[in-house]
Amino acid sequence: MQVHRPTHVEIDLDALRHNFLLARAQAGEGREVLAVVKADAYGHGAVPVARVLQGAGADLFGVAIVEEGVELRRAGIHAPILVLGGIYPGQEEDLLRQDLTPCLFDLAVARRLQTAAAAAGRILPYHLKLDTGMGRVGFRPEELPQVLAELAALPALRMEGVISHLALADEPQHPFTDEQVRRFRQALAQIRAAGFAPRYTHIGNSAALFSRVLPECNLVRPGIVLYGGLPAAEFAGRLDLQPVMSFRTSIAQLKTVPPGTGISYGHRFTTSVPTLLATIPVGYADGYSRHLSCKGEVLVRGRRAPVVGTVCMDWTLIDVSAIPGVEVGDEVTLLGSDNGNRISAEEWAEKVGSISYEVFCSVSKRVPRIYKDQSSDLQGPTAEAAPQP
Ligand SMILES: *Cc1c(COP(=O)(O)O)cnc(C)c1O
């Protein structure tokens, strides 16, 4: 399908490579990197992102659900893929056929996988998921003796890794992280004493990778930093990350309205002076949050223009009175840089009471992703639409 509506996302694959290499360097010698590409690579497009990261040296990939792993395999990604989320009845065949590695935190799932793997004549590697203090999924340390005994009795399953997740890594000074690491270390000792020899031990996301040493781990799991997002506000100005996603559209209509004109649903904004309004073809159905009504700012000709009135499903209004020479068709930047000015995902997130992760993930499926890759094309920039899933 040809795309003619100007609303689109640009993905800078050179920036992605740069951020990955930064994470890789931070991981250091002797630690492998699992690139987290769940949720369509945080909205950036899992297949093109994984292809670039596989080329850049990612050792493993992390997805949330089996379907995401299957998509990567079908696209020719051959690196190991860890499914961080759950495995549900009926997914055993796909998991085995596509050579995906499950995280196990439920013995009923383990038994189903044992049956499926045995029937296929396979030995299935898995990572044991521990709850060291996130309170989400994972076996709790006190359950370990019984869990390890049960797992030892499932001969078609082989423990390849031990995984846990930090609840407070984005507050780097928080002492609870030390407690989680202590519980993790203790659990590892118990697991090894029970005769298991996991090749991978890992607990760290982006925030932990850039703030902790974690000697008990030989694998790190960065996600947000790959996409140029800050793992926490206090990393601002301290990490050499490059933003990967830009979200742009262009002006569809311009009109001057008199003072006292009510704008958009609910007339939540009324002009007080003659105002030059621009209508842009983007709305909350594209992921431009309705919480940005009367609050968001966009860039036109390198200058900031405020969102006025309620963000609609497919349209948004901006006040461009202060932008000299503005014309229909002018590019509008919702996220990203324009002429030295920038709207960051963190700025946007703060306005809607969220985090950059959700800003990236909420750009909807109907917004085409355009991939830009200068380093793999000596002719100059290329733009290629993402393959449709
Ligand atoms: C999403 C996720 C990550 C990546 O977290 P970031 O904060 O984006 O680096 C790592 N591990 C697990 C288990 C996750 O679910």
The ligand as an ORCA input file, in Angstrom:
! r2SCAN-3c Opt
* xyz 0 1
  C      11.542     -4.769     29.161
  C      12.516     -5.559     29.915
  C      13.868     -5.193     29.945
  C      14.404     -3.931     29.321
  O      14.199     -2.854     30.209
  P      14.730     -1.382     29.857
  O      14.393     -0.595     31.067
  O      13.957     -0.950     28.656
  O      16.178     -1.492     29.591
  C      14.755     -6.054     30.587
  N      14.326     -7.184     31.183
  C      13.025     -7.543     31.197
  C      12.606     -8.798     31.886
  C      12.074     -6.741     30.582
  O      10.789     -7.097     30.604
*
